[in-house]
Amino acid sequence: MSPQQYAFARSDRSRLGVWWWTTDHILLGATTILIAIGVLLSFANSPAAAERLNLADPFHFAVRQSLFAAGGSVILLAVSMMSPKGVKRSAFFIYLAAIAIMIALPLLGHHAKGATRWLQFGGFTLQPSEFMKPAMIVLGAWMFAEGQKGEGVAGVSIAFGLYGLAVVFLLLQPDVGQTVLITIAFGAAFFMAGVPFAWIMGLGGVALGGAVALYFAFDHVSSRVNGFLSHDKAGSADPHQIQRAQEAIAAGGLFGRGPGEAILKRQVPDVHTDFAYAGGAEEYGLIFSLLLIGLFAVIVLRGLYRSMKLSDPFEQVAAAGLFVLVGQQAFINIAVNLRMIPTKGMTLPFISYGGSSMLAMGLTLGMALALTRKRPGAYAPSESPNGAFA
């Protein structure tokens, strides 16, 4: 059979064929495996969650998560086919739409767990901040790049204005965790844009002062920090969940109890969302947990490596910022499950149940894959002259 007869032969100049040979296969493969694992764990964790909520269908969450995974995959594929200009344009409109919805949340939003972060319609709840995060990173990188051209564009000021606007509406919900997350990702993009070190130190000082202010401004923040620092404090936000999650992880041992054999995870209310990692660890063990962490490490390290090889300043900073965003969110979720940091209701990318999270992560990595695709002039001449990734 000749090469031309294969669906994705190198001579295939269709849009899908070009996409296949210009996309980093390692990044694409690791992401695909994570999505598959997320669906697998949803079937493992759904019965326990459905039982606690008295739902008749034990696989209610698993079926919905499968649909979300399909939607996220379609978004990832479609967005990863975009040009850098298309990524910029989509980020601009997504940011505007997300901010507009966040403005309307106090009036139209769904209130749950002490916050108003969701817009509910039909059987679906939309969390606009999930989509605002990658859009803001891309726009911030765009403005940093424009400012570096020295053509009179106040890029840095505009970037900080976009960041400040996002923080204001996040804290009004309130959502301190997302605020911390976008601050870290924005700071990473700011650093990679090549700004003077003195500016980095200044931003770090402001971030530290902001963290202290959040501790005193929000009771739930101080409660969680106090509970983390002292196991004995009754003021911890939810010591029961953390303790049960730790017990579930420990009970899994090296190879886990086996599919459907978990016991302790049934005592964790959010086992299908914020504590999906603990549920998976009990059933599949330490080996599985390390595999999960390794996949995120591959995505972040490979992504940063490819980002740093890009020749365009915008593409370089935007792609790196998006990979940092994914990696930092994964780190926060897993660290909470392991009680390394105070509790924070944050999803594990592609693994935790949630439509907004899954679709937004498809958007995030879709943008990152689009920016790191092999295009004429995108990389230094030493990078894979045949047009394909290693």
N, C-alpha and C positions, 0 to 999 in steps of 0.2 A: 504494500500500500504506500503510495507516494505521500510526502509530507503535506501536499496541498489537500489531501483528502481528510486530514485530521481537522477537528472542529476549530482548534486554535493553533494552526500552523503559523510559523513565523511570517509567512507570506500573506497571512490573512489580514487584510486592511480594513475589515469591518470595525465598527466602534468597539464592540465587545472583544474582538481579537486584539486590537491595539491596546485596550485596557489591560487585558490579561498579560501581555508581554512587557508592559511598562509599569506594572504594579509590583511592589515588593512582596514576593510570595511567602516569605517568612512571617512578615507582619500579618498578611492576609490569613495564613494558615493558623497562627496563634489565636487570632480573633475568632475565626470560625470554630476552633476547638472550645474556646470560652463560651460561645453562644450555645454550642451543643451541650456542654457541661451544665449551663444554666437551665436548660430545658430538662436535663436528666435530674438535677437536684429539685426542680419544681415538682416533679412526679414523686420524689422521695419525701419532700416536706409538705406538700399540699394536704395529705390526709390529716396530719396532726393539726395544721392550721384550720382546716374545715371543721374538724371535730370541736375545737375550742370555740368556734363561732357558730356552732349548731347548723352548719350547712348540709343539705341532704347529699350533695354530690361531693365525694371525697377528693375528686380531682378537679374541683372548680378552679383553683388557682393554677394548676398545671395546664389546663386547656387554654386559659387566658394567656398564660406566660408563653405558650407555644405560638399563639397568634401574635403576641408582642414581638417575639423573636423573629417571626417571619417578616413583620413590618420593619423591625430594626435592620434586618438583613437587606431588605429592598432599599431602604434609605441609605445604608452604607454603600451599596453597589452604585446607586444613582449618583450620590454625592461624590464618590471617589472617581467618577468619570469626568468631573468638572475640571475646567481650567483654573489656574490661580485667580484669574479675573472673575470667574464664576463663583469661586469660593468667597471672594471679597463681597460681591453683590449679595449673595445669599446671606452672608453674615450680617450685612447692613440691615436687610429687611427682617431677618429673624430677631435681631436685637431690638429693633423698633417695636415689633409685634409683641415680644416678650415683656418689654418695659410697659407698653400700653396695657397689657393684661394685668401686670403687677400693680399698676396704678388703680385698676378697677377692682382688685381683690377685696379691699375693705368693704365694698358695697355688694359685690357679686360672689365673693369667694366662699369656699367651703371651710368651716372652722372645725379643726380636729387636733387633739393632743396639745391644746393651748396655743395654737397658731393658725393663721389663715394663709395657707400657701397654695391652695388648689382651687381650680375652677372646675366645677362639676357639671357635666351634661350627659344625660342618658345614664349608662352604666359605667362611664369612664371619667376619671378625674385627671385633669391636666395640671402639671406643676411647671409654670412658665420659667422659673429660675433654672431648671435643668437645661433648657434650650438657650437661655441667655448666656450661660457660662462659656461654651465654645465660641459663640458669636462675639462675645466681648474680647476674648483672647485674640481672635483673628483681627478684629477692628483695632485693638490696641497695638498689635504688631504692625498693622498697616500704617497707623499714625506715627509710630516710632520710625518706620522706614521713610515716611514722607518728611519727617522732621530732620532726618540725617542728610537729605538732599540739599539742604541749605537754600531752599527756594522761597523762604518766607512763610512756610506753613508751620503753625505752632503745634506740631505733631504731638510732642510730649504733653503739652497742656490739654489738648483734646483727649488724648488717651486717658489721662488722669480724670478728666471730666466724665468720661464714659464709665470708668471704674467707680468714681464717687457716686454717680447716679445709681448704679447697680447696688452699691453697698447701702445707700439710704433706703431703697425699697426692700432690700432683704431684711434689714433690721426692723423695719416697720411690721414685718409679718408676725413675729420675728423668726429669723433663721440664721443663727450665729454660725452654725457649722458651715453652711454654704458661703458665708462671708469670709470665714477663715480660708476655705478652699480656694476661692477666686483670688484672695489676697496673695496666697502662696504662688498660684499659677501666674498671676499678673506680675508679681515680683520677679519670678523666674524669667518671664519674657522681657521685663525691664532690664534685668542683668545681662541677658543674652543679646540685647540690642546694642551693647557696648558703651553704656553710659559711664561717666566717671565714677570711680569707687566711692568718692565722698557722697554722691547721690544715693548709692546703695546703702551706705551706712545711715544716711538720714532717713531713708524709707524704712530701714530696719528699726530705727528708734521710734518712728511714728507708729509702726505696726505693734511694737512692744507696748507703747503707751496705750494704743487702742485695745489691746488684749486686757490690760489692767482695767481700763474703763468698762469693758464689757463685763468683767467679773463683778463690778460693783453696780452696774446698771441693770442687769438681768438676774433675778433670783434663781431661775433654773440653771443658769451658768455657774453661779457660785455654789449652788447645791451639788451639781455634778462634780465640780472641782474638789469641793470639800469631801465628798463621798469617795472620790478617787484617792485622795491623799490619806484618808483614814478609813480603814475597813469597818471601823466600829460606828461611824457616824450614821445616824438614822436619816440624815438629810440627803443622802444619795438619791439621785433621780429614780433609779430602779435597780437596787442591789439584787433583787430576786433574779432578774433576767441575766445579769452578769454572772452571778454565782452558778445558775443552772447552765449557762453557756459554757463556762469553764469546766464544769463537771462533765458536760457532754463531750467536749474536746478530749478531756483526759480519759474518758471511758472508751473512746474510739481506739486507743492504743495505736499500734503500728499499722494494722490492716483494717481496722473498723469492725463493727458488729455484723456488718453485712446489710445488703439492701432490704429496707423495710423492717429491720430488727432493732432500730434505735428506740430507747426508752426515755432517756432524760430530755431529749429534744421536745417531747410532748409537753414539757413543763415550761417551755420558752414561748411566750405569746407571739413574738415577732420572728419565729424560726424561718418563715418563708421570705422575710424581708431583710431587716437589719442583721439578723443572726443566721442567715443561710450558711455562712461559713462554718459555724458551730454544728449545725445539723449535718452538713456534709462530712465534717471531721468525725462525728460519732459513727456514722454508717460506713465510711470508707477509710478512715484512719489517717495517720500522719503522712504516709506516702502520698495519698491523694491531696492532702493539704499542701505539701511541698510542691506537688505538680501544679496546683492552682497558683501558688505564689510564683513559681518559676515561669508560668505563662505570662503573668503580668510583668515580670522582670524582663522577659524576652521582648515584649512589646515596647516597654519604656526604653531599654538600653538600645535595642535595634533602631527604634524610632529616633532617639536622640543622635545616634551615630549617623543615620541617613540625613537628619536635619542639619547637622553641622557640616555636611558635605555639599549642601546646596549653595549655589552661587548668589542667588538673589536674597538681599537682607530681609525683605518681608516674608518670603517663603521659609527662610531659615528660622526666624523668630516665631512665626505663627505655628509652624509644624512642631517645633520644640515645646512651645507653650501648651499645645494640645496634648502631647504625650505626657508632659508633666502633670497636666490636669487629670488624666486617666490614672496615672500611677499614684498620685497623691490621694485620690479618692479611694483607690483600692487599699492603700496603706492605712488610711484612717479607719475604714471599715474593719479590716483584719486586726488592727491594733486595738480597737474597741473590744472585739471578740476575745482577744487574748489579755484584756485588761492592762494594756500598756499605756493607754491614755484615757481620759474621762469619757464617759458615754456620749455618743452623738448619733442621732438617727440619720445615718447616711448609707445609701445602698452600695453593694459591691457590684461594680460594673459588669453587666451581662449575666450576673449570677442571681442577685436578689430579685424578688418579684416586684414588678412595677412597670406600667406602660410608659410613663414619662421617662423613667430612667433608661429603659431599654431603647426607646426611640431616640432619645437624646444622645446616648452613647453611640448608636449607629451613625448619627450626624457627626459627632466628635471625631471618631476614627475615620469616617468617610472623608471628612475635610483633611485630616492628617495624611491619609493615603493619597488623596488628590494632590496635595502639595509635594509629596515625596516621590511621585511618579517620575519615571525617566522621560525627559523631554529634551529637545535640542537646547543646549546651553544651560540646562537646569543644574547640572553637576560639573565639577572640574573635569578637564579632558581625560584624566587618568581613570575616571569612573566608568567601568563597563562600556567600552566603545560600541559593543554590538547591540546596545539598547535594552538589554535585559538585566535584571538584578541577579546577583549571585544567589 
